[in-house]
């Protein structure tokens, strides 16, 4: 995905943005000497090789895909490392030719719940240009014997996503454009949570009994965790103590029935009042033709991406005034990687000017390290 975004270099950065005749005006120089911006460097035959190296590095930062297996003809509940529950009934699927699935089903699952994971996976949280606050982004796919399987007519897959936010979240489905940029659509279906386990009969009896044992002190938190989680989860992302027993029902949302594979997000719109565009530019003296630019909000789980292009108006749209964010830029020049990382506070007159510096591998490792959401 990153390689596709950077491929605009070789194609002349053919992105349908608003064209202007000049690059964004740099800060005024108070000296009497006239400063002439260096022209953008000419592309060389080595550009593709260098971009491939950068793409390879970014792929090493992607969240690893989890590979889970559903034994043939068995109904199972799989659990991801971040708490996603996937209820799989093999009879809900068929092969591409419509024949029944007769072998083990291989499930690919990727869970992206933090800003760092969203950044590293080039996973912006935007719906038709409007920023979203994420409660987790996920990718789910299934195959059998190396062949993509599909849903049987009228059937669905039930999934329960971890409840990571106290705010009301809706269901969004991910769609990527030709450059690999993500857009989320939907937002009309709300995620819901039932009453506490055991009180309305919706929870399994053994789970309810374990919960009672935990609350009464007859069962330790460690034993509960071991009993409640599958081997896949291993409990490393679940923290349970006696004082948490009353809120265990908030660990996952109610079942969501999906009828297609791909990307799903638990999101909410940031609001539509007091919005502005955040314009940015890169110092012309840096001679950068294209750059990948990320906007990671400081106090909410939200990320936006953009491709900077020389001689165009570059901006992030529909940003709430007053929000704080970190702007990260990543570019290629002369076979080396240049980056910048700048804290910004959004206001209506804000223009951010970035100055990219040559970045060594050891510093590149820290580029997407962010403070946790407050």
C-alpha positions in Angstrom: 0.0 0.0 0.0 2.8 2.4 0.9 4.6 1.5 -2.4 1.5 2.3 -4.4 1.2 5.7 -2.6 4.8 6.5 -3.4 4.4 5.3 -6.9 3.1 8.8 -7.7 6.8 9.8 -8.0 7.3 7.7 -11.2 4.0 8.8 -12.6 4.5 12.5 -12.0 2.3 12.5 -8.9 -0.8 12.3 -11.0 -3.3 13.1 -8.1 -6.5 15.0 -8.8 -6.0 17.9 -6.4 -6.6 21.6 -6.9 -3.7 22.9 -9.1 -2.0 26.1 -8.4 0.8 27.8 -10.2 3.3 27.9 -7.3 4.2 25.9 -4.3 2.9 27.2 -0.9 4.7 30.4 0.0 7.4 29.8 2.6 7.8 31.9 5.7 9.1 35.4 4.8 12.8 35.9 4.9 13.7 39.0 6.9 17.2 39.3 5.4 17.9 41.5 2.4 19.3 38.7 0.3 16.9 37.1 -2.1 16.3 33.4 -1.5 15.6 31.4 -4.7 13.9 28.0 -4.1 15.9 25.1 -5.4 14.1 23.3 -8.3 12.7 19.9 -7.7 15.2 17.1 -8.5 14.9 15.2 -11.7 13.8 11.6 -11.3 16.5 9.0 -11.9 16.3 5.3 -13.1 17.2 4.3 -9.5 13.9 5.8 -8.1 12.0 2.6 -8.5 14.6 0.6 -6.6 14.8 3.1 -3.8 11.0 3.2 -3.5 11.0 -0.6 -3.3 13.4 -0.5 -0.4 11.2 2.0 1.4 8.1 0.0 0.7 9.9 -3.1 2.0 10.8 -1.3 5.2 7.2 0.0 5.8 5.8 -3.5 5.2 8.0 -4.8 8.1 6.1 -2.4 10.3 2.7 -3.6 9.4 0.6 -5.5 12.0 1.2 -9.2 11.5 -1.7 -11.1 10.0 -3.1 -13.7 12.3 -3.7 -17.1 10.7 -6.4 -19.1 12.4 -7.9 -22.5 11.4 -11.4 -23.9 11.5 -11.3 -27.7 11.5 -13.4 -29.3 8.8 -17.2 -29.4 9.6 -16.7 -28.0 13.1 -18.5 -24.9 14.5 -16.0 -22.9 16.4 -15.5 -19.5 18.0 -12.0 -18.0 17.2 -10.5 -15.3 19.3 -8.0 -12.8 18.0 -5.1 -11.5 20.0 -6.9 -8.1 20.6 -10.2 -9.8 21.6 -12.1 -10.2 18.3 -14.5 -13.2 18.4 -15.4 -14.9 15.1 -18.2 -17.4 15.1 -17.6 -19.8 12.2 -20.1 -22.3 10.9 -18.5 -24.0 7.8 -22.0 -24.6 6.3 -22.4 -20.8 5.8 -19.8 -20.9 3.0 -19.2 -22.5 -0.4 -16.3 -22.7 -2.8 -16.1 -20.4 -5.8 -17.9 -23.0 -8.0 -20.7 -23.3 -5.4 -19.6 -26.7 -4.1 -19.6 -27.2 -0.3 -16.5 -26.5 1.7 -15.0 -29.9 2.6 -11.6 -29.0 4.1 -10.2 -26.8 6.9 -11.1 -23.1 6.6 -8.1 -20.8 7.0 -9.0 -17.4 8.6 -6.9 -14.3 8.1 -7.4 -11.7 10.8 -5.7 -8.4 11.3 -6.6 -6.2 14.3 -5.5 -2.5 14.3 -6.7 -0.8 17.5 -4.1 1.9 18.2 -2.9 5.0 16.3 0.5 3.4 15.8 -1.1 0.4 14.2 -3.2 2.6 12.0 -0.2 4.5 10.9 2.0 1.5 10.3 -0.7 -0.1 8.1 -1.5 3.1 6.1 -5.0 2.9 7.5 -6.5 6.4 7.7 -9.8 6.9 9.5 -11.7 9.0 6.9 -15.2 8.7 5.4 -15.7 10.7 2.2 -13.3 13.4 3.4 -14.6 13.6 7.0 -12.3 12.4 9.8 -13.5 9.6 12.1 -12.6 8.5 15.6 -11.7 4.8 15.5 -12.7 2.2 18.0 -10.6 -0.4 16.1 -10.1 -1.4 12.5 -10.1 -5.0 11.3 -9.5 -7.2 8.3 -11.1 -10.6 7.9 -10.8 -13.1 5.1 -11.3 -16.9 4.6 -9.9 -19.5 2.2 -9.9 -23.3 1.9 -7.1 -25.2 0.2 -5.7 -22.0 -1.1 -8.9 -20.9 -2.8 -11.1 -17.9 -1.8 -14.4 -19.1 -0.4 -17.7 -17.1 -0.5 -20.9 -16.8 1.5 -23.7 -19.1 0.7 -26.8 -17.2 -0.5 -28.6 -15.6 2.5 -25.9 -16.7 5.0 -23.6 -14.5 7.1 -20.6 -14.5 9.5 -21.1 -13.4 13.1 -18.4 -11.4 14.7 -17.9 -9.6 18.0 -15.4 -6.8 18.2 -13.7 -5.7 21.4 -15.4 -2.6 23.0 -12.4 -0.2 23.3 -14.3 3.1 23.7 -17.2 4.3 25.9 -18.5 6.4 23.0 -21.2 5.3 20.6 -19.6 3.7 17.6 -21.1 2.7 14.2 -20.2 0.1 11.6 -18.1 1.2 8.6 -16.7 -0.9 5.8 -13.4 -0.1 4.1 -12.9 0.6 0.5 -9.5 1.3 -1.1 -8.9 3.4 -4.2 -6.4 2.7 -6.9 -3.6 4.3 -4.9 -4.3 2.2 -1.8 -5.9 5.0 0.2 -8.6 3.8 2.5 -12.1 5.3 2.6 -14.7 4.1 5.1 -18.4 3.9 4.1 -21.5 3.2 6.2 -22.1 4.6 9.6 -25.8 3.9 9.9 -25.6 0.7 12.0 -24.7 1.2 15.6 -22.7 -1.2 17.7 -24.7 -2.4 20.8 -23.9 -4.1 24.1 -26.4 -6.3 25.9 -27.0 -6.3 29.7 -24.4 -7.8 32.1 -23.5 -11.4 31.6 -25.8 -13.8 33.3 -28.6 -11.3 34.1 -30.7 -11.7 31.0 -29.9 -15.3 30.0 -27.9 -14.2 26.9 -24.6 -15.5 28.2 -23.6 -19.1 28.3 -24.2 -20.8 31.6 -20.5 -21.8 32.1 -19.4 -18.2 31.5 -22.0 -16.9 33.9 -20.9 -19.4 36.5 -17.3 -18.4 36.0 -18.2 -14.8 36.4 -20.0 -15.5 39.7 -16.9 -17.4 40.9 -14.7 -14.5 40.0 -16.9 -12.0 41.8 -17.2 -14.2 44.9 -13.5 -14.8 45.1 -13.8 -18.6 44.5 -12.0 -18.2 41.2 -8.9 -16.2 40.6 -8.6 -13.7 37.8 -5.9 -15.8 36.3 -8.0 -18.9 36.2 -11.0 -17.0 34.8 -8.8 -15.6 32.0 -7.4 -19.0 31.2 -10.9 -20.5 31.1 -12.6 -17.7 29.1 -10.0 -17.3 26.4 -9.0 -19.5 23.6 -5.3 -20.5 23.0 -5.2 -17.9 20.2 -5.8 -15.0 22.5 -3.6 -16.2 25.4 -4.9 -13.4 27.5 -2.1 -11.0 26.9 -4.4 -8.1 26.0 -7.0 -8.8 28.6 -6.7 -7.5 32.1 -9.2 -8.9 34.6 -9.4 -8.3 38.3 -12.1 -8.7 40.9 -12.9 -5.0 40.6 -13.5 -5.5 36.9 -16.1 -8.3 37.2 -19.1 -5.9 36.9 -17.9 -4.5 33.6 -16.9 -7.7 31.8 -19.8 -7.4 29.5 -18.1 -4.3 28.0 -15.2 -6.4 26.6 -17.0 -7.1 23.3 -19.9 -5.7 21.3 -23.0 -7.8 20.4 -22.7 -10.0 17.4 -22.5 -8.3 14.1 -23.6 -10.3 11.0 -21.5 -9.6 7.9 -22.0 -11.0 4.4 -18.6 -10.1 2.8 -15.0 -10.2 3.7 -12.6 -7.3 4.0 -12.1 -4.3 6.2 -14.5 -3.3 9.0 -14.2 -0.4 11.4 -15.8 0.7 14.7 -16.0 4.4 14.1 -17.8 7.7 14.9 -17.7 11.1 13.2 -15.8 13.8 15.0 -18.6 16.3 14.4 -19.5 18.8 11.7 -19.2 22.1 13.6 -16.3 24.6 13.4 -14.3 22.7 10.8 -11.4 24.0 8.8 -8.8 22.9 6.3 -5.3 22.4 7.6 -2.9 23.6 4.8 0.7 22.5 4.8 3.8 22.7 2.7 7.4 21.5 2.5 10.3 24.0 2.4 11.1 24.4 -1.3 14.8 24.3 -0.4 14.3 20.7 0.6 13.7 19.9 -3.1 11.0 17.3 -2.3 8.8 16.2 -5.2 6.4 13.9 -3.3 6.0 12.8 0.3 3.7 10.7 2.4 2.1 12.8 5.1 0.3 11.6 8.2 -1.9 13.5 10.6 -2.3 11.7 13.9 -4.6 13.4 16.4 -3.1 13.7 19.9 -6.1 13.0 22.2 -8.4 10.9 19.9 -7.8 7.6 18.1 -7.8 9.1 14.6 -5.4 9.2 11.7 -5.4 10.9 8.3 -3.1 10.5 5.3 -2.2 12.6 2.3 0.3 12.6 -0.6 2.3 15.8 -0.8 2.9 17.0 -4.3 5.2 19.8 -5.4 3.5 22.7 -7.0 0.0 21.8 -5.6 -2.1 23.0 -2.8 -1.8 20.4 -0.1 -4.1 20.2 2.8 -6.2 18.0 5.2 -9.9 18.8 5.0 -12.7 19.1 7.6 -10.5 19.2 10.7 -12.2 20.4 14.0 -10.7 23.7 15.1 -8.7 23.5 18.3 -7.7 19.8 18.0 -4.1 18.9 18.6 -2.2 16.5 16.3 1.2 15.3 15.2 2.1 15.7 11.5 4.6 13.2 10.1 6.2 13.4 6.7 8.2 10.7 4.9 9.9 11.2 1.6 12.6 9.9 -0.7 15.5 11.9 -2.2 18.8 10.8 -3.7 18.4 7.3 -2.4 17.9 8.3 1.2 14.9 8.7 3.5 14.0 12.2 4.8 11.4 12.8 7.5 9.8 15.4 9.8 7.6 15.2 12.9 5.8 18.3 14.0 3.2 19.0 16.7 0.3 21.2 15.5 -2.8 22.9 17.0 -5.5 23.4 14.3 -7.0 26.8 13.7 -8.6 28.5 10.7 -5.5 30.5 9.8 -3.0 27.7 10.4 -0.4 26.8 7.7 2.2 24.2 8.6 5.6 24.4 7.0 7.6 21.2 7.2 11.4 20.9 7.0 12.5 17.3 6.2 15.8 16.0 7.6 17.9 13.1 6.6 16.9 10.2 8.8 19.0 7.2 9.9 17.5 3.8 10.4 17.7 4.0 14.2 15.6 7.2 14.2 13.2 5.9 11.5 12.2 3.2 14.0 10.9 6.0 16.3 9.0 8.0 13.6 5.6 6.5 14.3 6.0 6.2 18.1 3.2 8.3 19.6 2.0 9.1 23.1 -1.1 7.0 24.2 -4.6 8.5 23.8 -5.5 10.5 27.0 
